[in-house]
Amino acid sequence: MKLSDALEDKQLDVRLRDKLVEQGKLTKKQLEDYTAKLEDSTANAAYTDENK
């Protein structure tokens, strides 16, 4: 993994992203663009409750 890829992953980590948006280091537009390109993986979901 390239360093730039690792830094991007860290920036978009759910544990850090809200703080980075608040600090202005990550824009809401960047976050929206990232989430828009994510695949829908609901077919791979594993349910633990009978009431899906």
Backbone as a chain_set.jsonl record, in Angstrom:
{"seq": "MKLSDALEDKQLDVRLRDKLVEQGKLTKKQLEDYTAKLEDSTANAAYTDENK", "coords": {"N": [[0.853, -1.177, 0.0], [0.533, 2.175, -0.847], [1.881, 5.124, 0.676], [0.323, 7.428, 0.391], [-2.204, 6.327, -0.066], [-2.648, 5.05, 2.366], [-2.756, 7.252, 4.088], [-5.055, 8.503, 3.117], [-6.984, 6.569, 3.727], [-6.827, 6.673, 6.515], [-7.705, 9.265, 6.955], [-10.376, 9.061, 6.267], [-11.372, 7.355, 8.092], [-13.865, 6.282, 10.274], [-13.58, 6.849, 12.951], [-12.068, 9.131, 13.029], [-12.962, 10.945, 11.112], [-15.107, 12.851, 11.6], [-13.934, 14.629, 13.372], [-11.865, 15.608, 11.755], [-13.339, 16.877, 9.75], [-14.533, 18.867, 11.265], [-12.263, 20.321, 11.966], [-11.578, 21.303, 9.532], [-9.857, 19.961, 7.885], [-10.768, 18.048, 6.262], [-13.183, 18.121, 3.833], [-16.782, 18.389, 3.667], [-17.68, 17.835, 1.154], [-15.631, 16.22, 0.093], [-15.992, 13.993, 1.699], [-18.611, 13.242, 0.984], [-18.189, 12.611, -1.734], [-16.483, 10.414, -1.475], [-18.112, 8.533, -0.066], [-20.117, 8.202, -1.95], [-18.931, 6.708, -3.95], [-18.601, 4.21, -2.868], [-19.208, 0.681, -2.83], [-22.335, -1.106, -2.8], [-22.86, -3.34, -0.356], [-24.829, -4.877, 0.803], [-25.783, -7.381, 0.183], [-23.945, -9.071, 1.232], [-24.362, -9.05, 3.892], [-24.652, -10.24, 7.244], [-27.116, -11.381, 9.258], [-28.087, -11.186, 12.649], [-30.354, -11.363, 14.025], [-33.681, -12.629, 14.066], [-35.595, -10.985, 13.003], [-35.275, -9.575, 10.3]], "CA": [[0.0, 0.0, 0.0], [1.276, 3.428, -0.904], [1.698, 6.013, 1.816], [-0.809, 8.325, 0.124], [-3.43, 5.541, 0.133], [-2.789, 4.843, 3.806], [-3.178, 8.52, 4.681], [-6.455, 8.725, 2.734], [-7.783, 5.651, 4.543], [-6.838, 7.201, 7.879], [-8.506, 10.474, 6.944], [-11.777, 8.704, 6.126], [-11.717, 6.437, 9.171], [-15.034, 6.795, 10.997], [-13.159, 7.319, 14.266], [-11.383, 10.41, 12.888], [-13.493, 11.819, 10.061], [-15.881, 13.984, 12.119], [-12.973, 15.578, 13.934], [-11.157, 16.23, 10.644], [-14.286, 17.794, 9.112], [-14.66, 20.007, 12.177], [-11.021, 21.095, 11.899], [-11.403, 21.812, 8.178], [-8.85, 19.18, 7.17], [-11.534, 17.209, 5.345], [-14.419, 18.837, 3.531], [-17.976, 17.548, 3.545], [-17.728, 17.423, -0.249], [-14.726, 15.075, -0.042], [-16.643, 12.874, 2.369], [-19.735, 12.829, 0.136], [-17.636, 11.969, -2.927], [-15.969, 9.103, -1.065], [-19.212, 7.613, 0.247], [-20.882, 7.957, -3.171], [-18.269, 5.708, -4.786], [-18.547, 2.914, -2.189], [-20.11, -0.352, -3.331], [-23.401, -1.559, -1.927], [-22.525, -4.715, 0.021], [-25.897, -5.432, 1.649], [-25.941, -8.801, -0.133], [-22.975, -9.814, 2.047], [-24.673, -8.824, 5.304], [-25.015, -11.384, 8.077], [-28.071, -10.922, 10.266], [-28.003, -11.931, 13.906], [-31.683, -11.359, 14.612], [-34.639, -13.24, 13.155], [-36.392, -9.904, 12.413], [-34.4, -8.891, 9.347]], "C": [[0.896, 1.237, 0.0], [0.954, 4.275, 0.316], [0.496, 6.927, 1.609], [-2.139, 7.606, 0.311], [-3.695, 5.334, 1.617], [-3.275, 6.109, 4.497], [-4.632, 8.836, 4.337], [-7.379, 7.826, 3.549], [-7.91, 6.167, 5.971], [-7.752, 8.418, 7.972], [-10.0, 10.147, 6.917], [-12.226, 7.677, 7.163], [-12.834, 7.054, 10.011], [-14.658, 7.354, 12.372], [-12.511, 8.698, 14.208], [-12.108, 11.414, 12.006], [-14.262, 13.016, 10.588], [-14.971, 15.063, 12.7], [-12.25, 16.323, 12.813], [-12.06, 17.202, 9.88], [-14.419, 19.054, 9.957], [-13.434, 20.918, 12.112], [-10.769, 21.687, 10.51], [-10.358, 21.072, 7.371], [-9.478, 18.234, 6.151], [-12.849, 17.938, 5.093], [-15.595, 17.864, 3.461], [-18.124, 17.05, 2.119], [-16.827, 16.215, -0.483], [-15.361, 13.83, 0.565], [-17.81, 12.344, 1.538], [-19.247, 12.109, -1.115], [-17.143, 10.561, -2.605], [-17.11, 8.113, -0.819], [-20.055, 7.291, -0.986], [-20.251, 6.866, -4.032], [-18.126, 4.333, -4.102], [-19.568, 1.953, -2.781], [-21.187, -0.655, -2.303], [-23.128, -3.031, -1.6], [-23.592, -5.328, 0.936], [-26.125, -6.91, 1.372], [-25.003, -9.666, 0.714], [-23.27, -9.705, 3.546], [-25.052, -10.122, 6.008], [-25.903, -10.869, 9.193], [-27.981, -11.804, 11.494], [-29.346, -12.02, 14.6], [-32.661, -11.946, 13.604], [-35.502, -12.188, 12.453], [-35.532, -9.066, 11.486], [-34.996, -7.588, 8.971]], "O": [[1.874, 1.326, 0.743], [-0.118, 4.152, 0.91], [-0.265, 7.175, 2.544], [-3.102, 8.204, 0.792], [-4.835, 5.433, 2.069], [-4.114, 6.043, 5.394], [-5.363, 9.375, 5.168], [-8.432, 8.266, 4.009], [-8.987, 6.102, 6.564], [-8.483, 8.582, 8.948], [-10.803, 10.886, 7.488], [-13.354, 7.187, 7.101], [-12.75, 8.216, 10.408], [-15.343, 8.233, 12.893], [-12.413, 9.372, 15.234], [-11.891, 12.618, 12.139], [-14.087, 14.117, 10.067], [-15.218, 16.257, 12.534], [-12.044, 17.533, 12.906], [-11.592, 18.241, 9.414], [-14.418, 20.168, 9.433], [-13.557, 22.14, 12.194], [-9.847, 22.484, 10.335], [-10.003, 21.511, 6.277], [-8.791, 17.691, 5.287], [-13.542, 18.326, 6.034], [-15.416, 16.669, 3.226], [-18.639, 15.955, 1.897], [-17.217, 15.283, -1.185], [-15.271, 12.741, -0.002], [-17.977, 11.132, 1.404], [-19.831, 11.102, -1.514], [-17.365, 9.628, -3.377], [-17.072, 6.985, -1.31], [-20.648, 6.215, -1.059], [-20.956, 6.173, -4.766], [-17.589, 3.4, -4.699], [-20.658, 2.36, -3.183], [-20.987, -0.487, -1.1], [-23.165, -3.876, -2.495], [-23.287, -6.201, 1.749], [-26.615, -7.626, 2.244], [-25.247, -10.86, 0.888], [-22.509, -10.212, 4.369], [-25.698, -10.991, 5.424], [-25.49, -10.019, 9.983], [-27.819, -13.02, 11.391], [-29.475, -12.669, 15.638], [-32.478, -11.771, 12.399], [-36.085, -12.477, 11.408], [-35.107, -7.969, 11.849], [-34.416, -6.851, 8.174]]}, "num_chains": 1, "name": "protein.A"}
